[in-house]
Amino acid sequence: ATTGGYSNEDYMRINQYYMETSQNTATYQALTLAGKDVKLNYEGVYVLNVTKNSTFKGLLHLADTVTGVNGKTFESSQELMAYVADLDLGSKVTVQEISNGKTKEVSGKIIELPNGKNGIGIGLVDHTKVLSDVDVDFDTSGVGGPSAGLMFTLDIYDQVNNEDLRKGRKIAGTGTIESDGSVGDIGGAGLKVVSAAKSGADIFFVPNNPVDKEILKKDPDAKTNYEEAKEAAKDLDTDMKIVPVTTVQEAIDYLRSTN
């Protein structure tokens, strides 16, 4: 079966890359906070999709790893995107990549993206590798995408630091995790509150980042993840505590300071 040009296998691979990135970042952040020796190697970005108007259509494919642009390498996908955004519209750009285990170089042009910025028209996620003597295994049955990053980090940290952050409480939450410890927004915050409340959670962590200015221009009533979660909790009339966070350290501090 296919949807929007992607097969079920493609979607499974895309989810796998998101999960790999989320787990690696969570592991790195948790071990770093616990004072363990750990390094997060950035190996490029996985290509998740190529837009119809991209001049790289047919040149870059799902699962290719972009390792550089115009011979330059980067330390994160944000750096790569920022570099490409500063290139002139219509200018030639050369991408270094690994495809099916082979190093290649392909060329195209800078296009205008739907958000008004310049780019090459690919969806991407970091391709990383964790280097540490601490082995971390994940049981992710029923979990998909990057939104479990915060909770992955808290669970790993609690175990490797030999600290009982739970204190008998049932803790739930959502939010992506970045290598600097910041917690990123997710979709469907209200729905996740409903699920957590039904499971009997006592605490629900949720991102509390400002709404992007561009989104506010299009939708002045757009809510933060925290506002969505609070609204859903009020409708449910639940006693579950909705806790806003912008970093994993804030979540750790909250759990330490409360019972």
Beta strands, then each sheet from edge to edge (+ up, - down):
strand 1: 2-3
strand 2: 6-7
strand 3: 38-50
strand 4: 65-69
strand 5: 92-99
strand 6: 102-109
strand 7: 111-112
strand 8: 118-119
strand 9: 122-132
strand 10: 171-173
strand 11: 176-177
strand 12: 183-184
strand 13: 203-207
strand 14: 241-245
sheet 1: 1+ 2-
sheet 2: 6+ 5- 4+ 3- 9+
sheet 3: 7+ 8-
sheet 4: 10+ 13+ 14+
sheet 5: 11+ 12-
end
